[in-house]
Amino acid sequence: MTKAEIERHKNEDYHKLLASKLEYRLERIHLGGGKVKIEKEHQLGKMTARERVANLIDPGSYFLEIGAFAGYEMYPEYGGCPAGGVIVGIGYVKGRQCVIVANDATVKAGAWFPITGKKNLRAQEIAMENRLPIIYLVDSAGVFLPMQDEIFPDKEHFGRIFRNNARMSSMGIPQIAAVMGSCVAGGAYLPIMSDEALIVDGTGSIFLAGPYLVKAAIGEEVDKETLGGARTTSEISGITDYRVPDDKTCLETIRNLVDKLGHFPKAGFDRVASKPPKADPAEIFSLLPDNSAKPYSMVEVLKRIVDDSELTFYKKDYGKTIICAYARIDGWAVGIVANNREVVRTPRGEMQFGGVIYSDSADKAARFILNCNQKKIPLVFFHDVTGFMVGSRSEQGGIIKDGAKMVNAVANSTVPKFSIVVGNSFGAGNYAMCGKAYDPRLIFAWPSAKIAVMGGEQAAKTLLQIQTATLKAKGQTLSAEDEAKLLEDITARYEQQTTPYYAAARLWVDEIINPMDTRRVLSMGIEAANHAPVEPFNVGVFQV
């Protein structure tokens, strides 16, 4: 076996192990609050949130989950919050793409943690950007009171949900809400601010104040059903539109409602018959190195994602540390911007490091992004970037100006943008490659991804210098052994914060995906984006 073959086998084993860990963690997250809590829901005659989603979407269709790792390893003092206590994603209902939001009552009775609010807002953002109908399957005890100060009062907190309800209504985006369990306090506004509301007999209830609070506030003794059960809300107050006997009927009624929705103008992105890649997608695992510092061919990775493994390169021999190319993904025309991880040589004989953005590559990428906007072609960014080139030559050559061109183009782009974080995504490189701050319609990470302001080794050494300088200022010194231990601790802590799981827990990425699913999730994302006409493109001020 050759050295190259040994290296490929090592890479393959490493990345397959990462994919296996991803699947194992997802399986645990899918249990929500655990098997005991799931059984309790069944005893009440209720489906779990995931069962409701499975019964709502078209049989055999794909559900693109968003934020499965939301809240991952957060809130340990409260026993955790799997998937943020709410299931979110894009699914097909009667052949129509819809955003689906389902409270998970097995997780703290569906109570809202801070990350729950953030995830709900992300769901509404996806619906608004792509003009997709949104379906809420409500089953929640309301705000998680021990953390009310982090979920209730701010601009991006709980109240923003209802503001978005109103905004979506004005935009003509259909909203359907089903009260399938508790719906209390401020949360009661969500279904009533939707276009149509359903309630399940016996398990659904909706009111501003429950029986205990009513007793405490005004002394009235009243039971839950009389206060806001299915009969009260459908026959007396009239705040719900459909009274259904059980979860199954409720979900089927929603399907019938979606089936009658009208159709709206589309963006008109080009699509032809899909062709699978000629190169085997499974080879991605052996192409990616087992160490993010090692070079590799991003072009070869892309050939295992795009239709027919065909790429039309833009300025192929200029600005080589960024790859710009036209291609198709599942039939959809796309413009690809990807970091080249190979060490390249310029026509002048100068060496450029792979994964670093130089002035020429930034200029090339900015022009390509303008072209895609001009031609109404969605953009897909593949991140493996350590940042922009630094040093006197780069500064004197105007790297800040050229980097600003690229950032300007990304920020003002109006065609939908999608990001796949393959490896490193550091510093301003994350911004230029359409990180979360630059409004990608969807952003996914592979298990090999790392997101941070800089690489772990550089950051740890910088932090160590700061800490040792602080100690010296106080008249203290560290032995070589203590310094090594401190560096080790800093590195471990920093590296943990750069993992894709840390990012996904905080919704810096929408989901961690197996690389084999990349074509499917991008295709579904572009299909969603095609529902929203593209706004006019104005680039703003460029320093030429």
Disulfide bonds with the S-S distance in Angstrom:
none
